[in-house]
Amino acid sequence: MQSSMSCIRAMTAQDLSTVMEIETAAYVHSWSEGNFRDCLSAGYELVICDLEQQTIGYGVMSMAAGEAHLLNLCIHPQKQGRGYGRRLLNHLMQIADQKNVSTVYLEVRASNTRACTLYHMAGFNEIGFRTGYYPSGSVREDAVVFARSMLNSNS
Ligand SMILES: CC(C)(COP(=O)(O)OP(=O)(O)OC[C@H]1O[C@@H](n2cnc3c(N)ncnc32)[C@H](O)[C@@H]1OP(=O)(O)O)[C@@H](O)C(=O)NCCC(=O)NCCS
């Protein structure tokens, strides 16, 4: 039995100020509000995770031609490590499954062990490596490319 109630719902433009607070708290190299607006106008899947009516995280996924790309998955730093990221990811995988997506792709910084562990445990496999993909101060950081086949999935 959970002690606190969380719910996942669609993101709207009204969420953007809170989303930007979390985004800048969680990432050194964060998205701009314009990035989120572009994703909303493009009709991507943008979801919010609320905990006791307070927004604590969100996810962004694009879908086209049977493929999905997980573009952002973020939980407020003070709420990380409590299972909300996993729950948000499962929710996005269910949306992809319902829309008959066959493969979900994502890129993550090679140093982001928490995210890499989460994706491994959620059935993603490492399929590639992009050298110097991310800005990271004076040197650029490598990206790990993950993919998960949705065929025969029970997510
Ligand atoms: C990555 C992120 C979304 C994960 O969400 P979270 O709510 O913190 O993660 P969860 O509590 O759901 O944990 C999921 C799994 O991650 C792993 N994990 C959690 N905390 C960890 C830690 N401190 N170190 C390593 N692995 C960890 C565990 O395997 C965990 O599974 P378990 O609870 O069964 O042990 C979140 O940490 C985050 O927003 N980070 C900053 C933004 C980011 O880097 N996003 C990903 C970019 S692609």
Ligand as a Chemical Component Dictionary entry (heavy atoms), coordinates in Angstrom:
data_LIG
# 
_chem_comp.id                   LIG 
_chem_comp.type                 NON-POLYMER 
_chem_comp.pdbx_formal_charge   0 
_chem_comp.three_letter_code    LIG 
# 
loop_
_chem_comp_atom.comp_id 
_chem_comp_atom.atom_id 
_chem_comp_atom.alt_atom_id 
_chem_comp_atom.type_symbol 
_chem_comp_atom.charge 
_chem_comp_atom.model_Cartn_x 
_chem_comp_atom.model_Cartn_y 
_chem_comp_atom.model_Cartn_z 
_chem_comp_atom.pdbx_ordinal 
LIG C1  C1  C 0 16.788 9.026  -14.288 1  
LIG C2  C2  C 0 15.545 9.303  -13.473 2  
LIG C3  C3  C 0 14.410 9.708  -14.396 3  
LIG C4  C4  C 0 15.150 8.029  -12.717 4  
LIG O1  O1  O 0 13.997 8.294  -11.944 5  
LIG P1  P1  P 0 13.990 7.911  -10.379 6  
LIG O2  O2  O 0 12.626 8.173  -9.891  7  
LIG O3  O3  O 0 15.105 8.590  -9.705  8  
LIG O4  O4  O 0 14.310 6.345  -10.443 9  
LIG P2  P2  P 0 13.532 5.177  -9.718  10 
LIG O5  O5  O 0 13.405 5.492  -8.258  11 
LIG O6  O6  O 0 12.279 4.888  -10.457 12 
LIG O7  O7  O 0 14.570 4.001  -9.872  13 
LIG C5  C5  C 0 14.537 3.151  -10.962 14 
LIG C6  C6  C 0 15.778 2.283  -10.915 15 
LIG O8  O8  O 0 16.920 3.111  -11.110 16 
LIG C7  C7  C 0 17.994 2.573  -10.352 17 
LIG N1  N1  N 0 18.448 3.549  -9.380  18 
LIG C8  C8  C 0 17.713 4.315  -8.542  19 
LIG N2  N2  N 0 18.525 5.079  -7.801  20 
LIG C9  C9  C 0 19.792 4.797  -8.179  21 
LIG C10 C10 C 0 21.072 5.278  -7.792  22 
LIG N3  N3  N 0 21.228 6.194  -6.828  23 
LIG N4  N4  N 0 22.167 4.790  -8.425  24 
LIG C11 C11 C 0 22.041 3.850  -9.404  25 
LIG N5  N5  N 0 20.847 3.352  -9.793  26 
LIG C12 C12 C 0 19.738 3.833  -9.196  27 
LIG C13 C13 C 0 17.520 1.388  -9.643  28 
LIG O9  O9  O 0 17.781 0.251  -10.408 29 
LIG C14 C14 C 0 16.046 1.609  -9.573  30 
LIG O10 O10 O 0 15.368 0.425  -9.482  31 
LIG P3  P3  P 0 15.016 -0.155 -8.002  32 
LIG O11 O11 O 0 14.236 0.911  -7.299  33 
LIG O12 O12 O 0 14.237 -1.393 -8.285  34 
LIG O13 O13 O 0 16.342 -0.418 -7.333  35 
LIG C15 C15 C 0 15.790 10.426 -12.423 36 
LIG O14 O14 O 0 16.817 10.040 -11.564 37 
LIG C16 C16 C 0 16.097 11.776 -13.023 38 
LIG O15 O15 O 0 15.188 12.550 -13.300 39 
LIG N6  N6  N 0 17.376 12.108 -13.226 40 
LIG C17 C17 C 0 17.766 13.422 -13.758 41 
LIG C18 C18 C 0 17.332 13.574 -15.182 42 
LIG C19 C19 C 0 17.884 12.463 -16.050 43 
LIG O16 O16 O 0 19.064 12.182 -16.002 44 
LIG N7  N7  N 0 16.997 11.866 -16.864 45 
LIG C20 C20 C 0 17.351 10.797 -17.787 46 
LIG C21 C21 C 0 17.909 11.383 -19.024 47 
LIG S1  S1  S 0 17.627 10.299 -20.389 48 
# 
loop_
_chem_comp_bond.comp_id 
_chem_comp_bond.atom_id_1 
_chem_comp_bond.atom_id_2 
_chem_comp_bond.value_order 
_chem_comp_bond.pdbx_ordinal 
LIG C1  C2  SING 1  
LIG C2  C3  SING 2  
LIG C2  C4  SING 3  
LIG C2  C15 SING 4  
LIG C4  O1  SING 5  
LIG O1  P1  SING 6  
LIG P1  O2  DOUB 7  
LIG P1  O3  SING 8  
LIG P1  O4  SING 9  
LIG O4  P2  SING 10 
LIG P2  O5  DOUB 11 
LIG P2  O6  SING 12 
LIG P2  O7  SING 13 
LIG O7  C5  SING 14 
LIG C5  C6  SING 15 
LIG C6  O8  SING 16 
LIG C6  C14 SING 17 
LIG O8  C7  SING 18 
LIG C7  N1  SING 19 
LIG C7  C13 SING 20 
LIG N1  C8  SING 21 
LIG N1  C12 SING 22 
LIG C8  N2  DOUB 23 
LIG N2  C9  SING 24 
LIG C9  C10 SING 25 
LIG C9  C12 DOUB 26 
LIG C10 N3  SING 27 
LIG C10 N4  DOUB 28 
LIG N4  C11 SING 29 
LIG C11 N5  DOUB 30 
LIG N5  C12 SING 31 
LIG C13 O9  SING 32 
LIG C13 C14 SING 33 
LIG C14 O10 SING 34 
LIG O10 P3  SING 35 
LIG P3  O11 DOUB 36 
LIG P3  O12 SING 37 
LIG P3  O13 SING 38 
LIG C15 O14 SING 39 
LIG C15 C16 SING 40 
LIG C16 O15 DOUB 41 
LIG C16 N6  SING 42 
LIG N6  C17 SING 43 
LIG C17 C18 SING 44 
LIG C18 C19 SING 45 
LIG C19 O16 DOUB 46 
LIG C19 N7  SING 47 
LIG N7  C20 SING 48 
LIG C20 C21 SING 49 
LIG C21 S1  SING 50 
# 
